[in-house]
Amino acid sequence: MESLLQLPWAIAMRALEYPMRGIQRLIGERRMPYVFVLPNLLIFGTFVVVPLFINFFYSVTGGTSLFPDQRPFVGAEQYGYLLDCEDYLKPFSCREDQFWRGIYNTITFVSFQVTAMVALSLLTAIVLNRRIAARGFFRSVFFYPVLLSPVVVALVWKWILQREGVLNAFLTALGGDGIVFLAEPQWAMFWAIFVSTWAHMGFYTLILLAGLQSIPRDLYEAAEMDGTSHWRTFRRITLPLLWPTMLVVLVLSLIKSVQTFDEVFVLTGGGPGTATQLIVQYIYSTAFATQVHNFGLAAAAAIVLGSVLLVLTLLQMRLGSGKDKD
Amino acid sequence: MKPYWAISMGATTALALLAFAGPASAATELRMMWYSDGNEGEVVRDLLDRFEKQNPDIKVVVDNVAYKAILESLPVQLAAGQGPDMARITDLGGLSKYYLDLTPHVADPEYWRKSFGPYLDWYRKPGDTTGIYGIQNQLTLTGPFINKTLFEQAGVAIPKEGATWDEWAAAANAVAKKLKIPFPIAIDRSGHRFAGPAISMGAKFFNDKGEPAVVDEGFKAMASRIKKWHDDGTMGKELWGSVSGSAYKGANEEFANAQVVMYFSGSWQISQFAKQIGDAFDWVAVPQPCGPAACTGMPGGAGTVAFSSTKHPKEVAKVMEYLASEPVITEFSARTLILPAHVGVAKKGVDFKTDIKLAKDALSAFTGHIGKLSPIAFKLQGYAYNRVLFNAIISRLGQVVVGEMSLDDAYARIPQDIEAQLAEQARKK
């Protein structure tokens, strides 16, 4: 039965063998790896590199036309417009204050969300790595929100948090006053961070759990025999050996956090005012949600965002390579 | 076996050929993008089914989408040359560069001019005075609804025609205070909704040269009221304060749940309220609140337009002629409970198909508002880039009500936002 199931696979492999042999004869064995990465490179080139160049082109052109040949060249004008500020610490002093509000909101959101995400994922992974009752059930429970669509997550929490929502019903039942959570700037940002962390924590917990399980057991047994305290074991064994995995989690959550859009957009719509309007929402609104579609300004903002992400990724690569040398 | 094999091969080939060839006279398929506030989608489908029976060579596929898709996705599709053949839209002037001029394709252009005369300008590009681009098949007016039952329960007298915004606010507050209603007044979060009351307060929106000049004393009078009403609880922050930018937010759900005393929205809510509220409580369309300059709302509405990117202008024009015909407009209005813009139909009156007296009363109340509209309101609605104005207003006032900026800052920012957008719009290669 098994060999029968493998038959189509074997036929496909045999069919590929002859052309591959021909290519190898033609270009030599040393160049063969390039042939294998070519399909991925093509996909990456078509959907990432080409759009990147198109995006850059839009950022140095103006007008509202979508067709590149109808867009006048404006040079760095869009960037100049975005970066024209009297005081960069005061968004209102900037010509495009909404962009800077988006930047500052994103910095606040990312700082708190990534910190919470890494800390809570680590804590959860450590607990779930222990021999606790119903471990499998709890692992599923923490991972389940990851399977939900961000829109569903945001809508569920919106219903919980609204004036007549479950949380206010609970608060008033306890004798407190209801709070219109999503109409108060500080509360709205808090819940945006909370909901986003809740929705994605399971994914990072899973990565950290795999990292924890790859740490050899005998190190812990040796530490136990030496009478090392739990905290010292955590600091001297778990954390150093988990560091490469933590770095992956940190960078992934950082990039994901900077790119956050859908959950917060559905949950708060960027409000109240612009209290939770993140940079990606600014880009979207500028390009699509206004009567005059300012694709150039949105593209310039996207390039700025992309540059920040590039710096973060390079930083991660440098940190990662430093650790490898150790 | 051989003959059977030959027969089956022959039959398969014949079937395949038939499938690829298709019917001898394939119908022309047209696509129409459509959004609904109530049952408009069902009604238009029903009307088009009848059209297709009379014209078997044309098939109209109605793509029902959310209103947001009409505002945000359709313009991008059109800019990319990938739009549908027709669509139901509300940004009548903003999309004018994409419209198909129906004049050479329709049998009787004069019928269109007579029937939709006052509204044809809303669809035209600046400088164009003759083109026929769309059917104004829905006339809307912004205006107030009240929950009359709450007024009665609270024992508060309903302000009479001619009452000012301040008098209405005082009355709504008195009702809310007595009955612990969370929202004394709710106004849709929309620049278009703000415009009517602002004009009543004296806002002109344009200078003597006809250029946008939004911030004046009348505008400030209404904007400062909006701020004050949010501060003192007359308006809840959930509407204007809870989202950012130019995002629209209505309070129709809250009104239907009897959480709002006075709801300033528009005539398009009637069909929804008839269905959702029915006669659970007395919801009534009341006269426009007044300011020192006028007692006006804003006109508006939806139109069906054809796009110049269509490959079938003749067929499209045939569908448009059918949808613009007097009997079809009459039936569409009667079944959807929306006010007709067609001059002939409006003159004859429509027998709206509803058993709910409250809905009929509301429709006749809004019909009564038409003659009292300010000319400034008409001019603003006809301005091609009115959404640029509306978006700048709502975006900045939204920031004011949550305390992110002062009114003075908003007064400075609104003209800047408008100027920047119009400059980008004007930039050509």
Interface residues (C-beta under 8 A of the other chain):
Chain A: G62 G63 T64 S65 L66 F67 D69 Q70 R71 P72 V74 F92 D97 Q98 Q162 R163 V180 L182 A183 E184 P185 T268 G269 G270 G271 P272 G273 T274 A275 T276 Q277 Q281 S285 F288 A289 T290 Q291 V292 H293 N294 G296 L297
Chain B: L71 E72 S73 P75 V76 A79 A80 D91 G94 P182 G236 K237 E238 G241 S242 V243 S244 G245 S246 A247 K249 Y385 R387 V388 N391 G398 Q399 V401 V402 G403 E404 M405 D409 R413 Q421 L422 E424 Q425 R427 K428 K429
